């Protein structure tokens, strides 16, 4: 097998080894996928300042995110249905993240439950929450996250209704896969994936099935899920969830300066500048374009993280140099997981770490804390500041 040296290498392996509907679920956006594409291509517009004759020894990528020591300021983002990319996917990803020394965030819509992941890890992980209509479910799942000793709650704000994702609709995405003829033909070439799934009992949404009255199978779950997200989510409910949780709160899905200011006023410990990986509002700003204005507005009031489009350590450095205190990778680690399971997630982290470390050196920096906009060359029209009409 050729050497795996980039996230793109893992992506190609992922595409070959995982059923098309789950690969497409990870590698797609909503509507025309403009925002999905620009999340990555907008990074390319930022140039790096090469510096020379600088002592490069003693470099360290170590940092902190919400007061937690990290090997590098990169967290594994919450990704729904991770356990359908590879058997027991959430457990494997969490173990890889723990060993590497970075945070893992478990999605509400995970295949492996909170309790599953807690039973297979030795350090606290983060839990991501969707605001649901069913307030009893919200209360109970927060209590379950507390019992599992999750060290932070990541509340996603940008999924009150589901963005229209054409690939998922056309593929007839279901968990588990429906045995239709096209699906069976696709599965015939995915023997590694089939073998893994045959050896696990975790094939449905573990945080939901068995925890809600009347939800016992995929049919009843589908009905519940289609009506579950809370379209009435507002800042008062965010405050209620914050009080209910009582620990570090990260608000994910902030893309506008006014929303960022509101998040800071209501006492969030951190916000994540994110457009849900381009899977919600197509035509919205890329995360990296939205980041500078938000940092300028509230960077001294609340910790600002960034998610969306990161496929390399250079992307991480650019976000940090703009002023973000942490970054998240979703598709990058999912490509590793789909390609090789836990070793693939480790490989993805190793690739990003190596690229971050090398790029720091060539930019003349030895510490993450010393990175700044002086390391970058940014187009004058890059930042997301347009006159409102």
Buried (B, 14 or more C-beta within 10 A) or exposed (E): EEEBEBBBBBBBBBBEBBBBBBBBBBBBBBBEBBBBBBBBEBBEBBEBEEBEEEEBEEBEBBBBBBEBEBBBBBBBBBBBBBBBBBBBBBBBBBBBBBBBBBBBBBBBBBBBBBEBBBEBBEBBBBBBBBBBBBBEBBEEBBEBBBEBEBBBBBBBBBBBEEBEBBBBEEBEBBBEBEEEEEBEEBBEEBEBBBEBBEEBEBBBBBBBBEBBEEBEEBEEBEEBBEEBBBEEBEEEBBEBBBEBBEBBBBBBBBBBBEBBBBBBEBEBBBBBBBBBBBBBBBEBBBBBBBBBBBBBBBBEBBBBBBBBBBBBBBBBBBBBBBBBBBBBBBBBBBBBBBBBBBBBBBBBBBBBBBBBBBBBBBBBBBEBBEBEEEBBEBEEEBBBEEEEE
